[in-house]
Amino acid sequence: MLFALFSALSNIVATTINKFLLSRDKMNVLSFSLWLFIFLALLTALTLPWIGYVNWEALISFPYLFYFLVMISLAAIWNYFYYTCLQRESLSDFQLIAVIQPILTIFLSMLVFSDERGEKIIIATLIAGTVLVASHINRWRIDAPQLTIPLLAAVFLSAVENLFIKEMLDIMSPASLYFIRTLFVAVIFLGAVPAAIKVPRPAHLIKTIIIAFFAVLTMVLSFYGYQSIGVARTNIIFLLYPVGTTILSVYLLKERIKKRKLLAFIIIVLCIIYVFLNGG
C-alpha cells in the first residue's frame, strides 16, 4: 500500500511541475517528451544494478514479446496526447478527464484478471469514482474537441497499457520494465521528430530532470504496487492524485477550487481506508 501512496504523491508533484513547464514556460511538447523520456531512462538505469531483473528467454518468446510491443506502442501514443493536452488546458479542466484513468483501469483490471476482483473494490470505486467525477464537473463542456478527444484517447490507452504492464511484471522487475519502456519510447520520439533533440534552455532542462525524478518514483513505485497489492487496489489509491493535484494548483498556479473538491478528497480517503480495512 505504501508503494501506491508514495507513487500518488510523486505524481501530484510531477504533474504540477509539468503544467508550469508546458503551459507557463511554453516548452515545445515534442522536445519536452523526448528529453523527459531520455532522463526517465537514465535515472531508472541507475537503479538497475540493485533492483533490475529480466527473464530474457521469456521476453523474446510469445506472448510476452507481443505484450511488450503493444505496451510500447500504447505508451508512445498516449504520452504524446497527454502532454499536448496538459500544455493547452488549465490544470483543473485537464483533471476532469484525467480522473477517469484510474477508475477505468480498476474496472478493466477486474474485468480481465480474476484475482483483481473484490466486493470492497467495486463498492469503493463506485462511490469514490462518482464523487470524484462530480467534484470536477462544473461548467465544463466539450468546447475544444481537438483537445478533449486526444485526452480521452490518452486516458483510455493508458488504462489499457496497465493491463499489459501487469503481465510484463511476471518476467521482469518494476525498474527493469520501466527502463526498457522509457528507453524505447524515447527512441520512438527521436525517430518521429529528430529535430526535437535540440537541447532546451538550461532552466527547462533542470525542470525536466526534476519532473523525470518524480515520474520515475511515480511509475516504479506504482509497478511495485501492482506486484504487491494488484492493479485495482493500487489505482484506488491513485484516486487521491487528481484531487491532490487540484488542491496543490490553488497554491502554486492560483487556480480556483471549490469546497466540493475538498469533500471529495475526504470521501476518497475514507473509501481507501474501507478497501484496506482488516487487510481487505
C-alpha positions in Angstrom: 0.0 0.0 0.0 2.8 2.4 0.8 4.3 1.9 -2.7 1.0 3.1 -4.2 0.6 6.0 -1.7 4.1 7.4 -2.4 3.5 6.9 -6.1 0.3 9.0 -6.0 2.1 11.8 -4.0 5.0 11.8 -6.5 2.5 12.0 -9.4 0.9 15.1 -7.9 4.3 16.9 -7.8 5.3 15.8 -11.3 2.0 16.9 -12.9 2.1 20.3 -11.3 5.7 21.0 -12.4 4.7 19.6 -15.9 2.0 22.3 -16.0 4.4 25.0 -15.2 6.9 23.9 -17.8 4.5 23.3 -20.7 1.9 26.0 -20.1 3.7 28.8 -18.3 7.2 28.3 -19.8 5.8 27.2 -23.2 8.4 24.5 -23.8 7.8 22.6 -27.0 5.8 19.4 -26.3 7.8 17.1 -28.6 11.2 18.4 -27.3 9.9 18.0 -23.7 8.6 14.5 -24.4 11.9 13.3 -25.9 14.1 14.8 -23.2 11.7 13.6 -20.5 11.9 10.0 -21.6 15.7 10.2 -22.1 16.0 11.3 -18.4 13.5 8.8 -17.3 15.6 6.0 -18.8 18.8 7.4 -17.5 17.6 7.8 -13.9 16.0 4.4 -13.9 19.2 2.9 -15.3 20.9 4.0 -12.1 18.8 1.6 -10.1 19.3 -1.5 -12.3 22.4 -2.9 -10.5 20.3 -3.3 -7.4 16.7 -3.9 -8.4 17.0 -4.8 -12.1 15.9 -8.2 -13.3 14.7 -9.6 -16.7 13.9 -13.1 -17.8 15.3 -12.6 -21.3 14.2 -16.0 -22.5 10.6 -15.3 -21.7 10.8 -11.7 -23.0 11.7 -12.8 -26.6 9.0 -15.5 -26.6 5.3 -15.4 -27.3 3.1 -14.0 -25.7 5.5 -11.7 -23.8 7.1 -10.2 -26.9 3.6 -9.3 -28.2 2.7 -7.8 -24.8 5.9 -5.8 -24.9 5.4 -4.4 -28.4 1.8 -3.4 -27.6 2.8 -1.8 -24.4 5.5 0.3 -26.0 3.1 1.4 -28.8 0.4 2.4 -26.4 2.9 4.3 -24.2 4.3 6.4 -27.0 0.8 7.4 -28.3 -0.9 8.2 -25.1 2.1 10.1 -23.6 2.2 12.4 -26.7 -1.6 13.1 -26.4 -1.3 13.6 -22.7 1.4 16.2 -22.7 -0.1 18.1 -25.7 -3.4 18.4 -23.8 -1.7 19.3 -20.5 0.0 22.2 -22.1 -3.1 23.8 -23.5 -5.7 23.0 -20.8 -6.0 24.5 -17.4 -4.9 22.0 -14.7 -8.4 21.9 -13.2 -10.1 21.2 -16.5 -7.4 18.7 -17.5 -8.1 16.8 -14.3 -11.8 16.4 -15.2 -10.9 13.9 -17.9 -7.7 12.6 -16.3 -9.7 11.4 -13.2 -11.3 8.8 -15.4 -8.0 7.0 -15.9 -7.6 5.2 -12.6 -11.3 4.4 -12.5 -11.2 2.9 -16.0 -8.0 1.0 -15.1 -9.7 -0.5 -12.0 -12.7 -1.8 -13.9 -10.6 -3.1 -16.8 -8.3 -5.0 -14.4 -11.3 -6.5 -12.6 -12.8 -7.5 -16.0 -9.6 -9.1 -17.3 -8.0 -10.5 -14.1 -10.0 -12.6 -11.7 -7.5 -12.0 -8.8 -8.2 -8.3 -9.1 -11.9 -8.6 -8.2 -13.4 -7.9 -4.9 -16.6 -6.6 -3.3 -14.8 -3.9 -1.4 -13.0 -2.6 -4.5 -16.2 -2.4 -6.5 -18.1 -0.5 -3.8 -15.3 1.9 -3.1 -14.6 2.5 -6.8 -18.3 3.3 -7.5 -18.5 5.7 -4.5 -15.1 7.3 -4.9 -15.4 7.5 -8.7 -18.8 9.1 -8.7 -17.7 11.7 -6.1 -14.5 12.4 -7.9 -16.1 13.0 -11.3 -19.0 15.0 -9.7 -16.4 17.2 -7.9 -14.7 18.1 -11.1 -17.8 18.8 -13.2 -18.8 22.4 -13.1 -19.3 24.5 -16.2 -17.1 22.0 -18.3 -18.3 21.0 -21.7 -16.6 20.0 -24.9 -15.7 23.4 -26.3 -12.4 22.1 -27.8 -12.8 18.6 -29.2 -9.3 18.9 -30.7 -8.0 18.7 -27.2 -10.8 16.7 -25.5 -10.8 13.7 -27.9 -7.0 13.2 -27.8 -7.1 13.4 -24.0 -9.9 10.9 -23.7 -7.8 8.6 -26.1 -4.8 9.1 -23.8 -6.8 8.1 -20.8 -8.2 5.0 -22.4 -4.9 3.9 -23.9 -3.1 4.4 -20.6 -5.6 2.3 -18.8 -5.3 -0.5 -21.4 -1.5 -0.3 -21.2 -1.6 -1.0 -17.4 -3.1 -4.5 -18.3 0.0 -5.3 -20.4 2.3 -3.9 -17.7 0.8 -6.3 -15.2 1.6 -9.2 -17.5 5.1 -8.0 -18.1 5.8 -7.8 -14.4 5.7 -11.6 -14.3 9.1 -11.7 -16.1 10.9 -8.6 -15.0 11.3 -6.2 -12.1 9.5 -2.9 -12.0 12.7 -0.9 -12.5 13.8 -3.0 -15.5 10.3 -2.8 -17.1 10.2 1.0 -16.7 13.8 1.4 -18.0 13.1 -0.6 -21.2 9.7 1.0 -21.7 11.1 4.6 -21.4 14.1 3.8 -23.5 12.1 2.5 -26.4 9.6 5.4 -26.2 12.5 7.9 -26.3 13.8 6.2 -29.4 10.3 6.4 -31.0 10.0 10.1 -30.2 13.5 10.7 -31.6 12.8 8.7 -34.8 9.5 10.6 -35.3 10.9 14.1 -34.8 14.7 14.1 -35.0 14.7 18.0 -34.7 13.4 17.6 -31.2 16.8 16.5 -30.0 17.8 20.2 -29.8 18.9 21.0 -26.3 16.4 23.1 -24.4 17.2 26.2 -22.3 19.0 25.3 -19.0 16.0 26.3 -16.9 13.8 24.0 -19.0 16.3 21.2 -18.8 16.5 21.4 -15.0 12.7 21.3 -14.6 12.5 18.3 -17.0 15.1 16.5 -14.9 13.1 17.2 -11.7 9.9 16.0 -13.4 11.7 12.9 -14.5 12.8 12.2 -11.0 9.3 12.3 -9.6 7.9 10.4 -12.6 10.4 7.6 -12.0 9.3 7.4 -8.4 5.6 7.5 -9.5 5.9 4.7 -12.1 8.4 2.4 -10.5 6.5 2.5 -7.2 3.2 2.0 -8.9 4.6 -1.1 -10.6 5.7 -2.4 -7.2 2.2 -1.7 -6.1 0.8 -3.8 -9.0 3.0 -6.6 -7.8 2.2 -6.4 -4.1 -1.5 -5.4 -3.9 -2.7 -5.6 -7.5 -3.6 -3.1 -10.2 -7.1 -2.4 -8.9 -6.0 -1.6 -5.3 -3.1 0.5 -6.5 -5.4 2.6 -8.6 -7.9 3.0 -5.8 -5.1 4.9 -4.0 -4.3 6.8 -7.3 -7.8 8.4 -6.9 -6.1 10.8 -4.5 -4.0 12.1 -7.3 -6.5 14.3 -9.3 -7.9 15.9 -6.2 -4.5 16.4 -4.6 -3.2 18.0 -7.8 -6.1 20.3 -8.0 -5.6 21.4 -4.4 -1.9 22.0 -5.0 -2.7 24.1 -8.1 -4.6 26.5 -5.9 -1.4 27.5 -4.1 1.1 27.2 -7.0 -0.9 28.1 -10.1 -3.6 30.3 -8.4 -6.4 28.2 -10.0 -9.7 28.2 -8.3 -11.1 25.4 -6.2 -14.5 24.6 -4.7 -15.3 23.1 -1.3 -16.8 20.0 -3.0 -13.3 19.0 -4.2 -12.1 19.1 -0.6 -15.2 17.0 0.4 -14.3 14.6 -2.5 -10.8 14.2 -1.1 -12.2 13.2 2.4 -14.6 10.7 0.9 -11.9 9.2 -1.3 -9.6 8.8 1.8 -12.5 7.0 3.6 -13.0 4.7 0.6 -9.4 3.8 0.5 -9.5 3.0 4.3 -12.5 0.9 3.7 -10.8 -1.2 0.9 -7.7 -1.9 3.1 -9.5 -2.2 6.4 -8.8 -5.6 8.0 -6.4 -6.5 5.2 -9.2 -6.2 2.5 
